Amino acid sequence: MAKAKGQYRFSFGPWNIDEGADPFGPPVRKPQGLAKKIKMAKKLGFDGVQFHDDDAVPDLDSKSHAEIVKEAAQVRRMLDREGLKAEFTAPRLWFSPETIDGAYTNNNARLRKYAIDRTKICIDINNVLGGSWIVLWLAREGSYVRESKNPRESVLRIRDALDEMLDYDPKVRILIEPKPNEPVDSAIIPTLGHAIGLSYMTIDPDRVGCLCETAHSLLAGLDPSDDMAYALAHEKLKSVHLNDQGGLKFDQDKTFGCHNLRVAFNQVRVLEEYSYGRNGEWVGLDVKAMRTQKQRGNTKHLSTSRERFLFLLEKVCTLDKKLEAQLIAVRDYEELDRYIVCHLMGVKYSG
């Protein structure tokens, strides 16, 4: 196998070892504490942990700033003991009763201020944890009834929120994680293209990038490898959330590559061709165990996703680039398609 050009560090979030609740049923597995999940990460071959602000500091709205910093420091010590890094911290703004109608796009100015203040606290937590990024999943920045919000004004309100974050901490770096729908019917910033456009509207575009999630691109009817490539062309792809998706349903966060191995292959291929990771980017796995999975095997989806990424990386690195170039030159895409499928299946190719 040719040596990989990229440098791949893997992360996941505590929510990825979950209790199996879904929109139609309650939890089926027992909850596990953060300390245990952090210990699991290293054993599973991961290098980092992703956080929501209240993963690190539960019930933070009821705590003083000093208490928040103290608890975040305790989590930092847990990471240091295990030789792990924090990849990012994200404000969990979609859970709060103050953000029922959105955070930065809320129609109520007082509640928009709550969202900004909460994000500033998240930035402080991230600094204590040593995270590289603040990630904004703009979960409720949209509408159920389009006429309930002015879409142009909503874009500008998100921009203003980003500007306030950038002004609050001159070192903060922000990633926008777009999604076309769910929980809202229609999102204000639904795709990577929208997120990249938004980044250029801010006071410091160099500190605003994007995080591409496989399932979110698929829910928008797009190929995630194309989304990644577009963001890479703008030098804006700073993290990925790899998973899989079975059709245009709710966001399933299935094990990476389990539904469409070729789509997964092309995501790894785009990253490897760019030498992804050499500028500090992470490979985040945002995957959840099937609801049917029993307690004892509640981390298989994580180890399998990492294993499958490395399997596909090997397929990318052993691809016959000379043959590929020859077939492209003569425009024999039928044969190229045949070769790629043979290569992925491990079937000996005879041209």
C-alpha positions as CSV (number, residue, x, y, z in Angstrom):
1,M,0.0,0.0,0.0
2,A,1.3,3.5,-0.9
3,K,1.9,5.6,2.1
4,A,-1.1,7.9,3.0
5,K,-0.6,11.6,2.4
6,G,-3.0,12.6,5.1
7,Q,-2.6,12.5,8.8
8,Y,-5.7,11.1,10.4
9,R,-6.8,11.8,14.0
10,F,-10.1,10.5,15.1
11,S,-12.6,11.9,17.5
12,F,-16.2,11.3,18.7
13,G,-18.5,13.0,21.2
14,P,-20.0,11.6,24.4
15,W,-23.4,11.6,22.8
16,N,-22.2,8.9,20.4
17,I,-22.3,6.4,23.2
18,D,-26.0,6.9,23.7
19,E,-29.0,5.2,25.3
20,G,-30.8,4.4,22.1
21,A,-33.8,6.8,22.4
22,D,-35.2,7.9,19.0
23,P,-38.1,10.2,18.0
24,F,-40.5,7.2,18.4
25,G,-39.3,5.5,21.6
26,P,-37.5,5.9,25.0
27,P,-34.0,4.9,26.0
28,V,-33.1,1.2,25.9
29,R,-29.6,1.2,27.4
30,K,-28.2,2.5,30.6
31,P,-26.4,5.9,30.6
32,Q,-22.7,6.0,31.2
33,G,-20.8,8.9,32.8
34,L,-18.4,11.3,31.0
35,A,-15.3,10.0,32.8
36,K,-16.0,6.4,31.6
37,K,-16.6,7.5,28.0
38,I,-13.3,9.5,28.0
39,K,-11.5,6.3,29.2
40,M,-13.2,4.3,26.4
41,A,-12.0,6.7,23.7
42,K,-8.3,5.8,24.0
43,K,-9.0,2.1,24.2
44,L,-11.1,2.4,21.0
45,G,-8.1,4.0,19.2
46,F,-9.4,7.6,19.2
47,D,-7.3,10.7,19.7
48,G,-9.8,13.3,20.7
49,V,-13.2,14.1,22.1
50,Q,-15.9,16.5,20.8
51,F,-17.9,18.4,23.4
52,H,-21.1,20.3,23.8
53,D,-20.7,23.0,26.4
54,D,-23.0,21.1,28.8
55,D,-21.2,17.8,28.2
56,A,-18.3,19.4,30.0
57,V,-20.3,21.5,32.5
58,P,-23.8,20.1,33.1
59,D,-26.6,22.6,34.1
60,L,-24.2,25.5,33.2
61,D,-27.1,28.0,33.1
62,S,-27.4,27.7,36.9
63,K,-23.7,28.1,37.7
64,S,-21.4,31.1,38.1
65,H,-18.5,31.7,35.7
66,A,-16.0,30.6,38.3
67,E,-17.9,27.3,38.8
68,I,-18.0,26.7,35.1
69,V,-14.3,27.3,34.6
70,K,-13.5,25.0,37.6
71,E,-15.6,22.1,36.2
72,A,-14.2,22.6,32.7
73,A,-10.7,22.3,34.2
74,Q,-11.6,19.0,35.8
75,V,-12.6,17.6,32.4
76,R,-9.4,18.9,30.9
77,R,-7.5,16.9,33.5
78,M,-9.4,13.8,32.6
79,L,-8.4,14.3,28.9
80,D,-4.8,14.9,29.9
81,R,-4.6,11.7,32.0
82,E,-5.8,9.7,29.0
83,G,-3.6,11.5,26.5
84,L,-6.6,12.9,24.6
85,K,-7.3,16.3,23.1
86,A,-10.6,18.2,22.9
87,E,-11.4,18.8,19.2
88,F,-14.1,21.4,19.7
89,T,-16.9,22.7,21.9
90,A,-20.4,23.4,20.6
91,P,-23.1,25.5,22.5
92,R,-26.1,23.2,22.9
93,L,-28.6,26.0,22.0
94,W,-31.4,23.7,20.8
95,F,-32.2,22.2,24.2
96,S,-32.9,25.4,26.1
97,P,-36.4,26.7,26.7
98,E,-35.1,30.1,25.7
99,T,-34.4,28.9,22.2
100,I,-37.6,27.2,21.3
101,D,-38.0,29.6,18.4
102,G,-34.3,29.7,17.5
103,A,-31.1,31.1,19.1
104,Y,-29.4,33.8,17.0
105,T,-32.5,34.1,14.8
106,N,-35.1,34.2,17.6
107,N,-37.7,36.9,17.1
108,N,-37.2,38.0,20.7
109,A,-34.2,40.3,21.2
110,R,-33.8,39.2,24.9
111,L,-33.6,35.6,23.8
112,R,-31.1,36.3,21.1
113,K,-28.9,37.9,23.7
114,Y,-29.2,34.7,25.8
115,A,-27.9,32.7,22.9
116,I,-24.9,35.1,22.4
117,D,-24.1,35.1,26.1
118,R,-24.3,31.3,26.2
119,T,-22.0,31.1,23.2
120,K,-19.4,33.3,24.9
121,I,-19.5,31.0,27.9
122,C,-19.0,28.1,25.5
123,I,-15.9,29.9,24.1
124,D,-14.5,30.2,27.6
125,I,-15.1,26.5,28.2
126,N,-13.4,25.6,25.0
127,N,-10.4,27.6,25.9
128,V,-10.1,25.7,29.2
129,L,-10.5,22.4,27.4
130,G,-7.9,23.3,24.8
131,G,-10.3,22.8,21.9
132,S,-9.4,23.9,18.4
133,W,-12.8,25.1,17.4
134,I,-16.2,26.3,18.3
135,V,-18.8,24.4,16.3
136,L,-22.2,25.9,15.5
137,W,-24.8,23.5,14.5
138,L,-27.6,26.0,13.7
139,A,-30.3,23.5,14.7
140,R,-33.2,25.8,15.3
141,E,-32.1,28.7,13.0
142,G,-35.0,28.2,10.7
143,S,-38.7,28.0,10.8
144,Y,-41.7,25.7,10.8
145,V,-43.8,28.4,9.1
146,R,-41.7,30.4,6.7
147,E,-43.7,33.6,7.2
148,S,-42.8,33.5,10.9
149,K,-39.3,34.8,10.3
150,N,-37.8,37.2,7.8
151,P,-35.2,35.0,6.0
152,R,-32.9,37.9,4.9
153,E,-33.0,39.4,8.4
154,S,-32.2,35.9,9.8
155,V,-29.1,35.6,7.8
156,L,-27.9,38.9,9.0
157,R,-28.7,38.1,12.6
158,I,-26.5,34.9,12.3
159,R,-23.8,37.0,10.7
160,D,-24.0,39.5,13.6
161,A,-23.8,36.7,16.1
162,L,-20.7,35.4,14.5
163,D,-19.1,38.8,14.5
164,E,-19.8,39.2,18.2
165,M,-18.1,35.9,18.9
166,L,-15.1,36.8,16.7
167,D,-14.9,40.2,18.6
168,Y,-15.2,38.5,22.0
169,D,-12.1,36.4,21.6
170,P,-9.5,37.4,19.0
171,K,-8.2,33.8,18.9
172,V,-11.5,31.9,18.6
173,R,-12.1,29.9,15.4
174,I,-15.6,28.9,14.4
175,L,-17.0,26.1,12.3
176,I,-20.5,26.2,10.8
177,E,-22.2,22.8,10.6
178,P,-25.1,23.2,8.2
179,K,-28.2,20.9,7.9
180,P,-31.2,21.4,5.6
181,N,-33.9,20.5,8.1
182,E,-34.7,18.8,11.4
183,P,-35.5,19.9,13.9
184,V,-36.9,22.8,12.0
185,D,-38.7,22.3,8.7
186,S,-36.5,24.7,6.7
187,A,-33.1,25.9,7.8
188,I,-31.7,29.4,7.1
189,I,-28.2,28.0,6.4
190,P,-29.0,24.6,4.9
191,T,-25.8,23.6,3.0
192,L,-22.0,23.9,3.0
193,G,-22.4,26.4,0.2
194,H,-24.6,28.6,2.3
195,A,-22.2,28.3,5.3
196,I,-19.2,29.3,3.1
197,G,-21.0,32.3,1.8
198,L,-21.9,33.3,5.4
199,S,-18.3,33.0,6.5
200,Y,-17.3,35.6,3.9
201,M,-19.8,38.1,5.4
202,T,-18.1,38.1,8.8
203,I,-15.5,40.6,10.1
204,D,-12.8,37.9,9.9
205,P,-13.5,35.2,7.3
206,D,-10.2,33.5,7.9
207,R,-11.4,32.4,11.4
208,V,-14.7,31.0,10.1
209,G,-14.8,27.6,8.4
210,C,-17.1,24.6,7.9
211,L,-17.7,21.2,9.3
212,C,-19.3,18.8,6.8
213,E,-21.5,15.9,8.1
214,T,-22.2,13.0,5.7
215,A,-25.8,12.7,6.6
216,H,-26.5,16.4,6.4
217,S,-25.3,16.5,2.8
218,L,-27.3,13.4,2.0
219,L,-30.4,14.9,3.5
220,A,-30.0,17.9,1.2
221,G,-29.8,15.5,-1.8
222,L,-26.1,16.2,-2.3
223,D,-23.0,14.0,-2.5
224,P,-20.9,14.6,0.7
225,S,-17.7,14.2,-1.2
226,D,-18.7,17.0,-3.5
227,D,-19.6,19.2,-0.5
228,M,-16.2,18.4,1.0
229,A,-14.4,19.2,-2.2
230,Y,-16.2,22.5,-2.6
231,A,-15.3,23.5,1.0
232,L,-11.7,22.4,0.3
233,A,-11.5,24.6,-2.8
234,H,-12.3,27.5,-0.5
235,E,-9.9,26.2,2.2
236,K,-12.8,26.1,4.6
237,L,-13.1,22.4,5.4
238,K,-11.7,22.1,8.9
239,S,-13.5,19.1,10.2
240,V,-15.9,16.3,9.1
241,H,-18.6,14.3,10.8
242,L,-18.6,10.9,9.0
243,N,-21.6,8.7,9.3
244,D,-24.2,7.3,6.9
245,Q,-27.8,7.7,6.0
246,G,-30.5,5.4,4.7
247,G,-32.6,7.7,2.5
248,L,-34.3,11.0,3.2
249,K,-35.5,10.2,6.7
250,F,-34.6,11.8,10.0
251,D,-30.8,12.2,10.7
252,Q,-29.8,8.6,11.4
253,D,-26.1,8.9,12.2
254,K,-25.5,5.3,11.0
255,T,-22.1,3.6,11.1
256,F,-19.8,5.1,8.5
257,G,-20.0,3.3,5.1
258,C,-22.7,0.9,6.2
259,H,-25.4,2.0,3.8
260,N,-23.3,3.1,0.7
261,L,-19.7,2.0,0.7
262,R,-18.9,3.8,-2.5
263,V,-20.2,7.1,-1.3
264,A,-18.0,6.6,1.8
265,F,-15.0,5.6,-0.4
266,N,-15.3,8.9,-2.3
267,Q,-15.4,10.9,0.9
268,V,-12.1,9.3,2.1
269,R,-10.7,9.8,-1.4
270,V,-11.4,13.5,-1.4
271,L,-9.8,13.9,2.0
272,E,-6.7,11.8,1.1
273,E,-6.1,13.6,-2.2
274,Y,-6.1,16.9,-0.2
275,S,-3.6,15.4,2.4
276,Y,-6.3,16.1,5.0
277,G,-5.1,16.4,8.6
278,R,-1.8,17.9,7.8
279,N,-3.1,21.3,8.9
280,G,-4.6,20.0,12.1
281,E,-8.0,18.9,10.8
282,W,-9.8,16.0,12.6
283,V,-11.8,13.1,11.4
284,G,-14.9,13.2,13.6
285,L,-17.3,10.3,13.7
286,D,-20.8,11.3,14.6
287,V,-22.4,7.9,14.7
288,K,-24.9,6.2,17.1
289,A,-25.5,2.6,17.9
290,M,-28.6,1.0,16.6
291,R,-31.5,1.1,19.0
292,T,-31.5,-2.8,18.9
293,Q,-27.9,-2.9,20.2
294,K,-27.5,-4.3,23.8
295,Q,-25.5,-2.5,26.4
296,R,-22.4,-4.7,26.1
297,G,-21.8,-3.8,22.5
298,N,-22.6,-0.1,22.7
299,T,-19.3,1.1,21.2
300,K,-19.1,-1.2,18.2
301,H,-20.4,1.5,15.9
302,L,-17.4,3.7,16.8
303,S,-14.7,1.1,16.4
304,T,-16.3,-0.2,13.2
305,S,-16.6,3.3,11.7
306,R,-12.9,4.0,12.4
307,E,-11.9,0.6,11.0
308,R,-14.0,1.1,7.9
309,F,-12.4,4.5,7.3
310,L,-8.9,2.9,7.4
311,F,-10.1,0.1,5.1
312,L,-11.3,2.6,2.6
313,L,-8.1,4.6,3.0
314,E,-6.2,1.5,2.0
315,K,-8.5,1.2,-1.1
316,V,-7.8,4.8,-2.0
317,C,-4.0,4.4,-1.7
318,T,-3.9,1.2,-3.7
319,L,-6.1,2.5,-6.5
320,D,-4.4,2.1,-9.9
321,K,-4.0,5.8,-10.8
322,K,-2.3,5.0,-14.1
323,L,-5.2,2.9,-15.2
324,E,-7.7,5.4,-13.9
325,A,-6.0,8.2,-16.0
326,Q,-5.9,6.0,-19.1
327,L,-9.7,5.3,-18.9
328,I,-10.4,8.9,-18.3
329,A,-8.3,9.9,-21.3
330,V,-10.3,7.7,-23.6
331,R,-13.6,8.6,-21.9
332,D,-14.3,4.9,-21.1
333,Y,-16.3,5.7,-18.0
334,E,-18.1,2.4,-18.1
335,E,-14.8,0.6,-17.7
336,L,-13.7,3.0,-15.0
337,D,-17.0,2.3,-13.1
338,R,-16.3,-1.5,-13.5
339,Y,-12.7,-1.1,-12.2
340,I,-13.8,1.0,-9.1
341,V,-16.4,-1.6,-8.1
342,C,-14.0,-4.5,-8.6
343,H,-11.5,-2.7,-6.5
344,L,-13.9,-2.0,-3.7
345,M,-15.2,-5.6,-3.8
346,G,-11.7,-7.1,-3.8
347,V,-12.3,-8.8,-7.1
348,K,-9.4,-9.3,-9.4
349,Y,-9.7,-6.8,-12.2
350,S,-9.0,-7.9,-15.8
351,G,-9.3,-5.1,-18.4
